[in-house]
Amino acid sequence: MVAFILVELLVAAEPILAPVLLRQKVPVIVGTSNFFVSVCTFSIIYFFPMWFQTVALTSASEAGRLSLCCLWCSG
C-alpha cells in the first residue's frame, strides 16, 4: 500500500489515482478499508477449506461444499 502511494506520487507519469485524492482524508480511509476487507475475504477463502480438512477432518470435496456458503455470502 505504501509502495503504491509512493509510486503514484513520485514515479508514475500517468497515475491510476489522481495524486490530489491521495492527499485527502476520506479517499485514503476508504482505500485502506477496502484493502483490509479484501485481505479478510481472501484469507477466509483460503483458510476455511484448510480448517475444515485439518480440524473438522472432512474430505476435500466436503470442505469445498461447506465453504460454498461463505463464498456465496461474501460475493
N, C-alpha and C positions, 0 to 999 in steps of 0.2 A: 504494500500500500504506500509506504514511504517512497519506495523507488519509483512507483508510478507518478506520484506527485512531483518528485524531483525531475523526472524525465519530461513531464508535461510542462513544467515551469521553465526549465533551463535548456533542454535539448531539442525538443520537437519543433520542427518548422511549422507544421500544421497540427496543433494539438487536438486530440479527440474531445477533450473537455476544455472549454474556454477558461484560461487562467483566472479571469476575474471571478468565476464561480468558485474557484478553489480558495479564494480569499474571503468568501462569505461564510457565515456560520452554519446556516441551515443546509446548504448542499453538502457540506463536509459531514455533518451529522447524519444526513440521510444516506450518503455513500458508505459511511462507516457502519451504520446499522445494516444496510443491505449486505455488506461484506460478511458481517458476523452471522446473519441469518443464513446466508449461503454456506458458510463453513459448518454451521449446525446441521443443515439439511444434508449435505454431503456426508457428514460424519454418521448421521442416522442411517443413510442409505448403505454405507459401508459396514458399520459395526452391528446393526441389528441382525442381519443374517449370520454373522460370525457368532454373536451371542447365542442365538437360537441353536446353533450347531454345537458350541462348546459347553455352554452352561445347561441349556434345556435338553441337550443330547437328542436333537432331531436330525433327520436326514437333510441333505442339501435341498431337495425339492420341497420338503415340508417347511424348511426355513424360508425359502422363497415364497411359498404360499402365505406364511404368516407375516412376511414383510410387505406383501401387496397392499394391505390396508394402510400401512404407514406411508407408502409411496403414493397411494391414491389420495390420502388426506393432505399430504404436503404439496401436491401438484395442483 
